[in-house]
């Protein structure tokens, strides 16, 4: 369940589809308002902070795990994991959802910083095929 929340920011949703869709809808709305107020594109960190805030403040009501990732001109590419409970952790990569337990070892063994675009595509294809 991959959802765009702004031009260069996406979220991968796991848990209750209804919960994660509602949270991503709120974040999309808040980011659109934020962009209009600031007159510039929002940062990935801002988006992750909104996901964290909503998930944490509603942790007893939501079954929502979110991976928020994207690119902005301030910090470049970023990935944030917001697991159940609403913590936010910036990571080089994130894994979530029902198939994630099957690929942790594969990803730990094959991920490396500084991959080319082609290597990244092959890495993601291989990981997804094993999930």
Helices and strands as residue ranges (DSSP letters): E 2-6, E 9-15, H 17-38, H 44-57, E 64-72, E 76-82, E 89-91, G 100-102, H 104-110, H 117-130
